[in-house]
Amino acid sequence: MRLTRRGRVVLVVVVALLSLGGFWLGTRAAGHAEVRVVVTGQAGPPWVEVQQGDTLWEIADVLSAGDDPGVLVEEIKRLNGLSGSLIRPGGRLHIPEDTAALR
């Protein structure tokens, strides 16, 4: 089989995109294992510490244990007074006490 110059360029681009996509999916999956819930004996809701690369959706997805993470995202935003979904590493996010992961 012979490829034209254009065919070789297309092939290289497709392989590169597939490789990058696999790398990206691998880094996203690795982030799920890092969510750690801290439950204190003091008054107030439990919280999670935001790690580098975490997103609000990923945290809610891990904590929802199969429930709809979108509902938990909105509840976390309400509890923490967030107007958007931007979170920063090292920050603490309060989570609802009835979160599926705590049951």
ABEGO torsion letter per residue (X at the ends): XBBBAAAAAAAAAAAAAAAAAAAAAAAAAAAAAABBBBBBABBEBBBBBBBBGBBAAAAAAAAAGGBBAAAAAAAAAAAAGBABABBBBGBBBBBBAABAAAX
